[in-house]
Amino acid sequence: MSLPPHFIEELRNRLTISSIISRKCKLKRNGREFIALCPFHNDNKPSLSVVDDKGFYHCFACGAHGDIFKFLMETNGIKFMEAVEQLASIAGICIPNSRSESRHHIERRKSIQSIMDIACSWYEQQLHTNAGEAGRNYLMKRGITNETIKNFRIGWAPGYRNALQHVMKYEGVKNEILIEAGLVKHYKEKKNSSLMVDYMRNRIVFPIIDRHCNVIAFGGRVLGDNQPKYLNSPETHLFNKAQMLYGISQARNLISKFGKIIVTEGYLDVLSLNQAGLPAVSPLGNTLSKYQLIDLWQITAEPFICFDGDKAGYRAALRVCDRALPLLKPGQSLRFVTLPHGQDPADLIRLYGKEVLHEFLAAARGLAEFIWDNELFLSDLQTPESKAKFKQDIDLKINNISDKYIRCEYHNFFRKKNSELFDNVDCQYHDIQKSTKELYSRSTKKYMHNHSISGKNHSLNQRIFNKKNHKKLLINKSFKSRKDFTVSSSEIRREQLIISIIAAHPSLLDRFGECIEYENFIDPIHENARHAIFSFVRNYPEAAFESLKFFLKVNFTNKIIVSKNVKKIFPFCDQNYNAEFAGKALFVLLMKNKIKKIEQKIDSLIKKNSQDINNNTLEIIMSLRATRINLINNIHAVDHDEIGTIDTIGI
């Protein structure tokens, strides 16, 4: 069975070679390419190079080389047509009947492709004439640079009804093929009229370019009040709008740097994000199609959906959500970015800079979280019936998921969310009992029995370590147990290091005591230790720092104070380390804690106001960002050679 050449080319366009090879090999990004262990020989060092831009793989050890078809044929031991069938199934397209595709049609496609390029060049020229002044002014007003205009081949369609037809007539192109290419159409205002008019008139023209940089259609944006505001070329032999993403050709050049791709609503959003160094695409309709989602997952596992901050944008995001559920596969999902009310990505970058957009991207919600938040937002949950309806609606969403493993995980996710929302089981008392019991240091009596302490310090420590004072210093019943918290290991480690530095260099409390006293540690045991330190200082102001060191060593050595091996990594936790340098390390750790809290506050503001972020909230976010940058600059001002490895291991 022979296949039309354009179908083979379409498969190559629709499927990246990395997405096919990653099904059998673990790929690691290496610049704009990927590397992997070669499956064609006994490889123990990645020697297989996978190049999406050129659509081939090559092994520098055994010489294996080929495209998506050859890879499946070689690894699965199948014939060419079987490979085509598998790839067509992955791409979600049907194999055409070769008999219906004559040589005439193949030549016709090539001819249309050539005409589309001629039309694109002419539109580009028109933008820089007097007729295109309005278009240039509009693009300049929206912050689009000349470089971006050139990169995306943006043009202008004059308002004359047959301006393009005259150009094409000069090139020897008949109206018949112009209609087939979607460049002209019949004049509908006069019935049975043979009059032809240009399809794009009085519009900024955005060429729609495929992955191989071929112009296959156009989109137009009218200036003024005429309708429709946006217009796409009609579907042709080259163009199916449900299977095409605007900006995909230009985005691929940035994906290797950013590692993600952002889906927006319109042409100008794509231009602005690309201009800011962010890979972006947009569907050519009001939502993403099944085929476009599959294309996006060929590029990245979690595309970012970043639609406009209005009701239409939110509804479009919900439609994407519903369309994605049946298509989900393990390792593939979506992330949803909620923008301020009335703002689109282009506005946000133009008014506040790309850094603010990065903040919103960082706060993006996963697909499951987005579904939960939306259902929660739409429900009142005041009656048993409304609660039941809420749970039923979520179950209906989950049942749309085809993959049984993902469906199971979604059931687990929402079951846990429902439990947190509706169940009010308070085990805090038992948790506190358990955690505080651990803090009743049995080692105190053992230590006192085995070590003789002379003079005034012995008397002072005897008074400190009686049972009543011990409980008073160590127990703060407002703290929850460790299992109530989900925090990163770096946050826990920072808190541990702060306590360890104070234990090794208690004199630093003179400089940092006030700052540490008003800290709130996340880990409950660390918070109890911090509380105990300041209870000790308040109750025994006359005590020497050596007594505080003794107190911490007895009660927290096995629970919080870092071990000898860890002190080799963090030498400032050792009492023999230079106290001045240890103070600098403590300063950096406290600044990092403040930065983390600011970042959490920014995330909280964005999520709390996700339905309607006003300008006041944006100003608060910008102010917090400025504070964060100042704190980072304070950290950079410290001589890191003196404090060791805080930054190098991500603390």
C-alpha positions in Angstrom: 0.0 0.0 0.0 1.4 3.3 -1.1 0.8 6.5 1.0 0.6 10.1 -0.2 3.9 12.0 0.5 2.0 14.7 2.4 0.7 12.2 4.9 4.2 11.0 5.8 5.3 14.6 6.1 2.3 15.4 8.3 3.2 12.5 10.7 6.7 14.0 10.9 5.2 17.4 11.7 2.8 16.1 14.3 5.2 13.9 16.3 8.6 14.9 17.6 11.2 12.2 17.5 12.0 12.7 21.2 8.4 11.9 22.1 8.6 8.5 20.3 12.1 7.5 21.5 11.2 8.6 25.2 8.7 5.7 25.2 11.6 3.3 25.1 14.6 5.2 26.4 15.1 7.6 29.2 16.0 11.0 27.6 18.1 13.7 29.2 18.0 17.2 27.8 21.4 18.5 26.5 20.9 22.0 25.1 18.5 21.9 22.2 19.0 18.1 21.8 18.5 15.0 24.0 20.9 12.2 24.8 20.2 8.6 25.9 21.7 5.2 26.2 21.5 3.6 22.7 19.1 0.7 22.5 20.9 -0.7 19.4 24.0 -1.8 21.3 25.2 -2.5 24.8 25.6 1.1 25.8 26.8 2.2 29.3 27.4 5.9 28.5 24.8 8.0 26.7 25.8 8.0 23.0 22.5 8.4 21.3 21.7 12.0 20.2 18.1 12.9 19.5 17.5 16.1 17.5 13.9 17.3 17.3 14.6 20.2 15.0 15.9 17.9 12.3 13.8 14.9 13.2 16.5 12.3 13.5 18.5 10.2 16.0 22.2 9.3 15.7 24.4 7.1 17.8 28.0 8.2 17.9 29.1 4.8 19.1 27.5 2.2 16.8 26.4 4.6 14.0 22.6 3.9 14.3 20.7 6.7 12.5 17.2 7.3 11.4 13.8 9.0 11.9 10.6 8.1 13.8 9.7 5.4 11.3 13.0 3.7 11.3 13.2 3.8 15.1 9.9 1.9 15.5 10.9 -0.6 12.7 14.3 -1.3 14.3 13.2 -1.5 17.9 9.9 -3.3 17.4 10.9 -5.5 14.5 8.0 -4.3 12.3 7.5 -3.2 8.7 7.1 0.3 7.5 3.3 0.3 7.2 3.0 -1.1 10.8 5.2 1.8 12.0 2.9 4.2 10.1 -0.2 2.7 11.7 1.3 3.0 15.2 2.4 6.6 14.6 -0.9 7.6 13.1 -2.6 6.2 16.2 -0.3 8.1 18.5 -0.9 11.3 16.5 -4.7 10.7 16.5 -5.1 10.9 12.7 -6.5 8.5 10.1 -4.5 6.9 7.3 -5.8 8.2 4.0 -6.8 6.0 1.1 -3.9 6.3 -1.4 -6.2 5.9 -4.4 -7.9 9.2 -3.6 -4.6 11.0 -3.7 -3.6 11.4 -7.3 -0.4 12.9 -8.6 -2.4 15.9 -9.7 -3.4 16.6 -6.1 0.2 16.3 -4.9 1.4 18.8 -7.4 -1.6 21.0 -6.4 -0.4 21.0 -2.8 3.1 22.1 -3.8 1.7 24.9 -5.9 -0.5 26.2 -3.1 2.4 26.1 -0.7 4.4 28.3 -3.2 1.5 30.7 -3.6 1.1 31.1 0.2 4.8 32.1 0.5 4.4 34.7 -2.3 1.3 36.1 -0.5 3.1 36.2 2.8 6.0 38.2 1.4 3.6 40.7 -0.2 1.7 41.2 3.1 5.0 41.8 4.8 5.9 44.5 2.3 2.5 46.2 2.7 3.0 46.7 6.4 6.0 49.0 5.7 4.1 51.2 3.1 1.8 54.2 3.8 -1.2 51.8 3.7 0.2 49.8 6.6 0.9 52.8 8.9 -2.2 52.0 11.0 -0.9 48.4 11.5 2.6 49.5 12.4 1.2 52.1 15.0 -1.0 49.4 16.6 1.9 46.9 16.9 4.1 49.6 18.3 1.5 50.6 20.8 1.2 47.0 22.0 5.0 46.9 22.5 5.9 44.6 19.5 9.4 45.3 18.2 10.6 45.3 14.6 12.6 42.2 15.3 9.5 40.3 16.4 7.6 41.5 13.4 10.3 40.2 11.1 10.6 36.9 13.0 6.9 36.2 12.8 6.6 37.6 9.2 3.7 39.9 10.3 2.1 41.9 7.4 -0.8 44.1 6.4 -3.7 43.4 4.1 -4.9 46.7 2.4 -8.6 47.5 2.4 -9.0 47.2 -1.4 -11.2 44.2 -2.5 -8.8 42.8 -5.0 -5.3 44.1 -4.1 -3.9 40.6 -3.6 -5.6 39.3 -6.8 -3.8 42.0 -8.9 -0.4 40.8 -7.5 -1.2 37.2 -8.1 -2.5 37.9 -11.6 0.9 39.5 -12.4 2.6 36.3 -11.0 0.4 34.2 -13.4 -1.8 32.7 -10.6 -5.5 32.1 -11.4 -8.4 32.9 -9.1 -9.3 29.2 -9.1 -6.2 28.2 -7.1 -6.4 31.4 -5.0 -9.8 30.2 -3.8 -8.4 26.7 -3.1 -5.6 28.3 -1.1 -8.1 30.4 1.0 -6.7 33.7 -0.2 -9.8 35.0 -2.0 -13.6 34.2 -1.9 -16.8 35.0 -3.8 -18.4 38.3 -3.1 -21.5 37.3 -1.0 -23.3 40.7 -1.1 -24.5 40.1 -4.6 -26.2 36.8 -5.3 -25.0 34.7 -8.2 -22.1 37.1 -8.6 -18.8 36.0 -10.1 -17.0 38.9 -8.4 -14.1 37.8 -6.2 -12.7 39.6 -3.1 -9.5 39.1 -1.1 -10.2 37.1 2.0 -8.0 39.4 4.2 -8.8 43.1 3.9 -7.8 46.0 6.2 -6.2 43.7 8.7 -2.9 43.1 10.4 -1.9 39.7 9.0 -0.3 37.0 11.1 1.1 34.1 9.0 0.4 30.7 10.5 3.6 28.7 10.1 4.0 25.0 10.6 6.9 23.3 12.4 9.0 23.2 9.2 8.6 27.0 8.7 6.1 26.7 5.8 3.3 29.3 5.6 0.1 27.3 5.5 -2.6 29.9 6.4 -3.2 33.4 7.8 -4.9 35.1 10.7 -6.1 38.7 10.6 -6.8 41.3 13.2 -9.1 44.1 12.1 -8.5 47.7 13.3 -11.6 49.6 14.2 -15.1 48.3 15.0 -15.6 45.9 12.1 -16.5 42.3 12.8 -15.2 39.7 13.1 -12.3 41.1 15.1 -10.2 38.1 14.4 -10.4 36.0 11.2 -8.5 32.9 10.2 -8.1 31.5 6.7 -10.7 28.8 5.7 -9.5 25.2 5.9 -7.6 24.0 2.9 -5.5 21.1 1.8 -2.7 22.6 3.8 -4.5 24.0 6.8 -6.8 22.4 9.5 -7.1 24.9 12.4 -8.0 22.2 14.9 -4.5 20.6 14.3 -2.4 23.7 14.2 -1.0 26.0 16.9 0.1 29.6 16.1 3.7 30.3 17.0 4.8 26.6 17.2 7.7 27.2 14.8 9.2 30.1 16.8 8.4 28.5 20.2 10.6 25.5 19.5 13.7 27.7 19.4 13.0 28.7 23.0 11.7 25.5 24.6 15.3 24.1 25.1 16.0 27.2 27.3 12.8 27.4 29.2 11.8 23.8 29.3 8.1 24.5 29.2 5.5 25.9 26.8 2.8 28.4 27.5 -0.6 28.4 25.8 -2.3 31.7 25.4 -5.5 32.9 23.7 -4.3 35.2 21.0 -1.6 36.2 18.5 -0.4 39.2 20.4 0.1 37.2 23.6 2.3 34.8 21.7 4.3 37.7 20.2 4.8 39.4 23.6 5.8 36.2 25.4 8.2 35.2 22.7 9.7 38.7 22.8 10.2 38.2 26.5 12.1 34.9 25.9 9.2 32.6 26.8 8.0 29.9 24.3 4.3 30.5 23.7 1.6 29.2 21.3 -2.1 29.8 20.9 -5.0 27.8 19.4 -6.8 29.1 16.4 -10.1 29.1 18.1 -11.7 29.6 21.5 -10.1 26.5 23.1 -7.6 23.7 22.6 -8.6 20.7 20.4 -7.8 17.1 21.1 -5.1 17.2 18.4 -3.5 20.4 19.7 -3.3 18.9 23.2 -1.6 15.8 21.8 0.8 18.1 20.0 1.6 20.0 23.2 2.3 16.8 25.1 4.8 15.8 22.4 6.7 18.9 23.3 6.5 18.9 27.1 4.8 16.9 29.9 3.0 19.9 31.5 2.0 22.8 29.2 1.0 26.0 31.0 -2.5 27.2 30.2 -2.4 31.0 30.5 -5.6 32.5 29.2 -6.9 36.0 29.7 -8.1 37.1 33.1 -11.8 37.4 32.2 -14.9 35.2 32.2 -14.3 34.1 28.6 -10.7 33.1 29.4 -11.8 31.2 32.5 -14.5 29.4 30.6 -12.0 28.5 27.9 -9.7 27.1 30.5 -12.5 24.9 31.9 -13.2 23.6 28.4 -9.5 22.7 28.1 -9.8 20.9 31.4 -12.8 18.9 30.2 -11.1 18.0 26.9 -7.8 17.0 28.6 -9.3 14.5 31.1 -10.0 11.6 28.6 -6.6 12.1 27.0 -4.4 12.0 30.1 -1.6 9.5 30.2 0.8 8.8 33.1 3.4 11.7 33.3 1.2 14.1 31.2 -0.9 16.8 32.6 -1.6 20.6 32.5 -0.9 23.6 34.7 -3.3 26.5 34.9 -2.2 30.1 35.4 -4.9 32.6 36.6 -4.2 36.2 35.6 -5.6 39.4 37.2 -9.1 40.4 36.2 -9.1 42.2 32.8 -5.4 41.4 32.1 -3.9 39.2 29.4 -0.3 38.0 29.3 0.7 40.7 26.9 -0.8 43.4 29.1 1.0 42.0 32.2 4.4 42.0 30.5 3.9 45.5 29.1 2.7 47.1 32.3 4.7 45.2 35.0 7.5 43.3 33.2 8.1 39.6 32.6 9.2 39.0 36.2 5.6 39.4 37.4 4.4 36.9 34.8 7.1 34.5 36.2 5.5 34.9 39.6 2.1 33.9 38.2 3.7 30.9 36.4 5.3 29.8 39.6 1.9 29.8 41.3 0.2 27.8 38.5 -2.1 25.1 39.7 -2.1 21.5 38.5 -5.1 20.0 36.7 -6.5 18.2 39.7 -6.1 21.3 41.9 -7.7 23.5 39.2 -10.8 21.2 39.1 -11.1 21.2 42.8 -10.8 25.0 43.2 -13.4 25.5 40.4 -15.9 23.1 41.9 -15.4 24.6 45.3 -15.9 28.1 43.9 -19.2 27.1 42.3 -20.7 25.3 45.3 -22.2 26.8 48.5 -21.9 23.6 50.6 -24.5 24.9 53.1 -26.8 21.8 52.9 -26.3 18.1 52.8 -27.8 18.1 49.3 -25.3 20.7 48.0 -22.4 18.8 49.6 -23.6 15.6 47.8 -23.9 17.5 44.5 -20.4 18.8 45.0 -19.0 15.3 45.4 -21.1 13.9 42.6 -19.8 16.6 40.1 -16.2 15.8 41.0 -16.9 12.0 40.5 -18.4 12.7 37.1 -15.2 14.6 36.1 -13.0 11.7 37.3 -15.1 9.2 35.4 -14.1 10.9 32.2 -10.5 9.9 32.6 -9.7 6.9 30.4 -6.5 5.8 32.0 -7.2 3.6 35.0 -4.1 4.5 36.9 -4.7 8.2 36.6 -8.4 7.7 37.4 -7.4 5.9 40.6 -4.9 8.6 41.6 -7.6 11.3 41.0 -10.0 9.4 43.2 -7.3 9.3 46.0 -6.6 13.0 45.5 -10.2 14.1 45.8 -11.0 11.7 48.6 -8.2 13.3 50.6 -9.4 16.8 49.7 -13.0 15.9 50.7 -11.7 14.5 54.0 -9.9 17.7 54.8 -12.9 19.8 53.8 -15.7 17.9 55.5 -14.1 15.9 58.3 -13.3 17.8 61.5 -11.4 15.2 63.4 -9.1 16.9 65.8 -6.1 14.8 66.9 -4.0 17.7 67.9 -4.2 16.9 71.6 -2.7 13.4 71.1 -0.1 14.8 68.7 1.0 17.4 71.2 1.2 14.8 73.9 3.4 12.7 71.7 5.7 15.5 70.6 6.1 17.0 74.0 6.7 13.6 75.6 9.7 13.2 73.2 11.0 16.5 74.5 11.0 15.4 78.1 14.7 14.7 77.9 15.6 11.4 79.7 19.2 12.2 79.0 19.1 15.1 81.5 19.3 12.9 84.6 21.8 10.6 83.0 24.0 13.5 82.0 23.8 15.1 85.4 24.6 11.7 87.1 27.6 11.0 84.9 29.2 14.5 84.8 30.3 16.6 87.7 29.8 20.3 87.4 31.6 22.5 89.8 31.0 25.9 91.4 28.3 28.4 90.5 27.4 26.8 87.2 26.6 23.5 89.0 24.2 25.2 91.3 22.6 27.2 88.5 22.1 24.1 86.3 20.6 22.2 89.2 18.0 25.0 89.5 17.4 25.0 85.8 16.9 21.3 85.4 14.4 20.6 88.1 11.2 18.9 86.7 9.0 22.0 86.9 11.4 24.3 85.1 12.2 21.7 82.6 8.6 21.4 81.5 8.1 25.2 81.6 11.1 25.7 79.3 10.4 23.0 76.8 6.6 22.7 76.3 4.5 25.1 74.2 1.1 23.5 73.7 0.2 25.7 70.7 2.5 23.6 68.5 1.3 20.7 66.3 3.3 17.6 65.7 5.6 17.1 62.8 3.2 15.0 60.8 0.8 18.0 60.5 3.3 19.7 58.2 4.4 19.3 54.6 7.6 21.3 54.1 10.7 21.1 52.0 13.8 19.6 53.5 15.7 22.8 52.9 13.3 24.7 55.3 13.8 22.0 58.0 17.6 22.1 57.5 17.7 25.9 57.8 15.9 25.8 61.1 18.1 23.0 62.4 21.2 25.0 61.4 20.0 28.1 63.1 19.5 26.2 66.4 22.9 24.5 65.9 24.7 27.7 65.4 23.2 29.2 68.6 24.1 26.1 70.5 27.7 26.4 69.3 28.0 30.2 69.5 25.3 31.4 72.1 27.0 34.8 72.2 25.4 35.5 68.8 22.1 36.0 70.6 23.4 39.5 71.5 23.3 40.4 67.8 20.5 38.1 66.4 18.4 37.4 69.5 15.6 39.8 68.6 15.4 38.5 65.0 15.3 34.9 66.1 12.8 35.5 68.9 10.2 36.7 66.3 10.8 33.8 63.9 8.2 31.1 63.7 9.7 27.8 62.8 7.7 25.4 60.8 8.9 22.2 62.3 7.3 21.9 65.8 10.3 20.4 67.5 12.5 23.2 66.2 9.9 25.7 67.3 9.9 24.2 70.8 13.7 24.5 70.9 13.5 28.1 69.9 10.8 28.7 72.5 13.0 27.0 75.1 16.0 29.1 74.3 14.2 32.4 74.9 12.4 31.0 78.0 15.8 30.2 79.3 17.1 33.7 78.6 14.1 35.3 80.2 14.1 33.2 83.3 17.9 33.2 83.8 19.2 36.5 82.5 22.2 36.3 84.8 23.3 32.9 83.3 26.4 32.7 81.3 26.3 31.7 77.7 28.1 28.5 78.7 25.0 27.5 80.7 22.8 28.0 77.7 25.2 25.9 75.7 25.0 23.2 78.3 21.2 23.4 78.4 20.9 22.9 74.6 23.5 20.2 74.5 21.7 18.2 77.1 18.2 18.5 75.7 18.6 18.7 72.0 21.8 17.1 70.9 20.2 13.9 69.6 17.1 15.7 68.2 18.2 18.9 66.6 21.9 19.8 66.9 23.7 18.6 63.8 26.0 15.6 64.0 29.8 15.6 63.7 29.7 14.4 60.1 27.2 17.2 59.2 29.4 19.7 60.9 32.1 18.8 58.3 29.7 20.1 55.7 28.5 23.1 57.8 31.6 24.0 59.8 30.0 27.1 61.3 27.9 24.8 63.6 31.1 23.8 65.4 32.0 25.7 68.6 35.6 25.9 67.4 34.6 27.7 64.3 35.3 31.5 64.0 32.3 33.1 65.7 32.3 36.1 63.3 32.0 33.9 60.3 29.3 31.8 62.1 27.4 35.1 62.6 27.5 35.7 58.8 26.2 32.2 58.2 23.4 32.8 60.7 22.6 36.1 58.9 22.3 34.3 55.5 20.0 31.6 57.0 17.7 34.2 58.6 17.5 36.1 55.3 16.7 33.0 53.4 13.9 32.3 55.9 12.5 35.8 55.3 12.7 35.3 51.5 10.8 32.0 51.8 8.0 33.7 53.8 7.8 36.5 51.3 7.5 34.0 48.4 4.8 32.1 50.3 2.9 35.4 50.9 3.1 36.2 47.2 1.8 32.8 46.2 -1.0 33.1 48.8 -2.0 36.5 47.4 -2.2 35.2 43.9 -4.2 32.1 44.8 -6.5 33.9 47.2 -7.4 36.5 44.6 -7.2 34.2 41.6 -10.7 35.1 40.5 -10.1 38.8 40.6 -6.7 40.3 41.2 -7.0 44.0 41.2 -4.3 46.7 40.7 -3.9 47.2 44.5 -3.0 43.5 45.0 -0.5 43.8 42.1 1.1 46.7 43.8 1.5 44.7 47.0 3.0 41.8 45.0 5.4 44.2 43.4 6.4 45.7 46.8 7.0 42.2 48.2 9.1 41.3 45.1 11.2 44.5 45.7 11.7 43.5 49.3 12.7 40.0 48.2 15.3 41.3 45.8 16.8 43.5 48.5 17.1 40.5 50.8 18.8 38.5 48.0 21.2 41.4 47.5 22.0 41.4 51.2 22.9 37.7 51.0 25.1 38.3 47.9 26.9 41.0 49.9 28.2 38.4 52.3 31.6 36.8 51.6 30.5 33.2 51.0 34.1 31.9 51.1 33.9 32.6 54.9 30.7 30.6 55.6 31.1 27.6 53.4 28.4 25.6 51.6 25.0 27.1 52.4 24.2 28.0 48.8 25.9 25.1 47.0 23.5 22.5 48.4 20.3 24.5 48.1 19.8 25.4 51.8 
